[in-house]
Amino acid sequence: MKLLSRTAIALVALVVFVLGSAPAASADPIGPTSPVFVGTFNFVVEQCDQDLDPFCESREYFSLTNDLDTSDPLYGALTFFATVDLGSVPIEFSEVAGNLFLGGGHTAISPSAGLGAYFGSAALATLTFAGGNFADYGSLFLSGPLTATESLATIYLDPKVDSVPEPSSIALLASGLVVAALRRRIRSPKSAPPCSGPGPYQSPPR
């Protein structure tokens, strides 16, 4: 009985601890699967003023930016890189300070081309993510493709979700163990006193 009581007390203490340490729900909770803003994909057109420079030429290019804050304890170390997909040969971005992958606060640009060159043969531009450590955090996706008129898209991270049991689930499990232990104690029959064995062996008379 003492052993059962100690087990029940320990399990009840576990329930109280779990419920007491569980964080209170916020008024506007954000689930762990909510997309995380990571960066931007941009189509840039630089128009020149031929009134100021009759020999200038308007140019266009793509830019790729990692907008994460490197001090962010959750995602600050995330890096990625990509190529532009226009349906033909992929367009490479330039390296950033000798690095192949974009860290927080860095931007890479594609080679510039004459006005109308990039969307002259394709209507949509998307990204193919080609490197970095983003796969350790989840998967990246675009808010939508770029066009000659829709020049800005947002890059989001779909974070991984670790299968950690909720505090309420742990509490229910612990309370269930307490109830099961008490039921087993109630249903178990009382042990009968030990039977007295036969007396000492006596040899038959001759």
Protein Blocks (a to p, Z undefined) as FASTA:
>chain_A
ZZmmmmmmmmmmmmmmmmmmpccddfbdcdfkbccdfbdcddddddddfklmmmbccddd
dddddfbdfklmklmmpccdddddehiacdddddeehiabdcehiacddddddehklmmm
bcbdcdddfbdjklmnmccddfbdcdfklmcdcddddddddddddfklmmmmmmmmmmmm
mmmmmmpccdddddddddddddddZZ
